[in-house]
Amino acid sequence: MRMLSFLFCATLLTAGEDPFEAPPTLKEFSRQHTLNHQSVAGKVGALLKAFFAPPEEGGMGITYDNAYTRTPIEAWRDRKANCLTLTVLCMAACKSIGVDAHYGESLRISRWRRVGSTIRYERHVVAVVPSGMIGQDLVADFLPEVRRDSQLIASLTPKRVLALFHSNRAVEQMAENRLVEALQSAHESIDADPSLGVGWNILGVVQHAQGHDAEAEASFLKALAADARDGAPCGNLENLLREQGREAEARTYRERGLEIRKQDPFFNAFLAEEALQDDHWEEAERRIKMAIKLFPQEPDFHMIQARICLAQGHQKEAIKALEKARKYAMPDMRARFDTKLALLKGEQPK
């Protein structure tokens, strides 16, 4: 199983091309939608609403699409973006109207998910607008409103975001078996920020897919040297070494990877779902309880717990878990929990 660490048919960038170049019409679009706002918060809020408002109302009508990491120009054309692309677009829009902003990563929002034979770790990139008050910075996220900084945001440099962009592209090209292009994108990620282990890790995955195991092992080791806390290259090294019959070394990296990731609530939730699929109830319960202990406000964790309870026939416990999921869900998502709860309780859904 390949383990890829990253934040997501593609247009191949030419050498020297700036993938973060702003659409030519973005400045005028941003100016028009912020003319009637004087405060920074008002301008940023108006920008976000304009991004999501339908075209018939003068907006972009942008929708979330994590299948492909677009450039800002592609997002403008397609009206689709993931969090990284939207953040880059938002940064360019802020710059065009004289609003200061910088890149950030939300440390409490991440996802492990399986796509085919690959396990992906997805980070969450946001634009942060200083408000001048400590702890009160504004967060421009993939939501049609600006929020106060309450997510534990770590600053990201532009070169690191560029490296993440190229590493996303490498992952996407790998998924389409475009190994030559994926190799190029992985190298571009490393060129942008060689201190980021993600690029090295993905380079190793591509090299392994091409049958260059010695080079892949060296790349995974460089990924670990760049970030000793990243469990993804540990998993990749474990699999590579096991394929070569180097079981003792493989176990070493497995133990190291599990130790690194044991405090990641989303990884524990991922393992809980894996155990649930294999009918390993005790392991599933242990993992989801750990995830909830680490991050109790995540509704998806309580949803997984409800599924584990239902799989074992524990209906009352499942209802309690769903009620907690509803409690922590965003307002516009609570209706789906109301429906599930009504069905479990034998009531007529409202």
Helices and strands as residue ranges (DSSP letters): E 2-6, H 26-34, H 40-52, G 55-57, E 63-64, H 72-78, E 80-81, H 83-96, E 102-115, E 118-129, E 138-140, E 146-148, E 153-156, H 158-175, H 179-192, H 197-209, H 213-226, H 232-243, H 247-261, H 265-277, H 281-294, H 299-311, H 315-328, G 331-333, H 334-345
